Amino acid sequence: MRILARLRRGGSERGSVTVWLVMAAFILVIFFGVAIDLTGQANAQQRVHDVAAQAARAGGQQLNAAQAVRGLGVKADPYAAAQAARTYLAASGVEGTVSVEGGTTVRVRTSDVYSTKIVSIVGIGNMRVTGEAEARVVRAVGGTEQ
């Protein structure tokens, strides 16, 4: 009889481990979801920065050849530089702006949206990522900028 009485008294705690386990599992899913999505955002951020750098490089390679050949200095052709950078952005599928300053600097600003994978269940659907880079057109002789 005492065994039955003891079993009946302990019945009030039945299922408490299940509630704890469900809460712990939910917290772990949220924790790993945040980690996964922040890593994805960092990767997207790096990508838009890389695209900006490569678009600026592509623009910086569009030199005013006639001026450079005559030895009158090295400058980018502003129209060709901007067009080359925009073409690179379009091919990469990233939005951005291009500016050519003084014929010697090509600046590119990019932006994109990272769509979250896990934390969208708590209402965070998209994260904006941006990048910026510039390329300078310089003349170098023997590794020294002239």
Secondary structure as UniProt FT lines:
FT   HELIX           2..9
FT   HELIX           10..13
FT   TURN            14..15
FT   HELIX           16..60
FT   HELIX           65..69
FT   TURN            70..71
FT   HELIX           78..92
FT   STRAND          95..101
FT   TURN            102..104
FT   STRAND          105..115
FT   HELIX           119..122
FT   STRAND          126..136
FT   STRAND          140..141
FT   TURN            142..143
FT   STRAND          144..145
//
